[in-house]
């Protein structure tokens, strides 16, 4: 992966296989301010990764995602990496091995600011 700095306009995917949050940094690299774009949870069929990757791909194809940071435990990172098509993988600028799914948006900001 390239750079962990989260710039203004970057998207951040925080997930754990059961739940996922898609965030956008409306602040800047020094003072991030994340806004929730989408929340997803595993449905009865148990499929979250495919739905999530499909939605990210559509957003990427429409030009809404240029840079994506993926924050998840190792197993989820691997599943997402395998499921992502090449054009979506190319916009992933960092993968962060942390489970922040149960944290508030402000706590996610603090954790990721410390990680960069």
Secondary structure, DSSP 8 states (H G I E B T S, - for coil): -------TT-EEEEE-SSEEEEEEE-S-SSS--EEEEEEEE--TT---HHHHHHHHHHHHHTTS-S-EEEEE-HHHHHHHHHHS-HHHHTTEEEEEE---TTS-HHHHHHHHHHH-
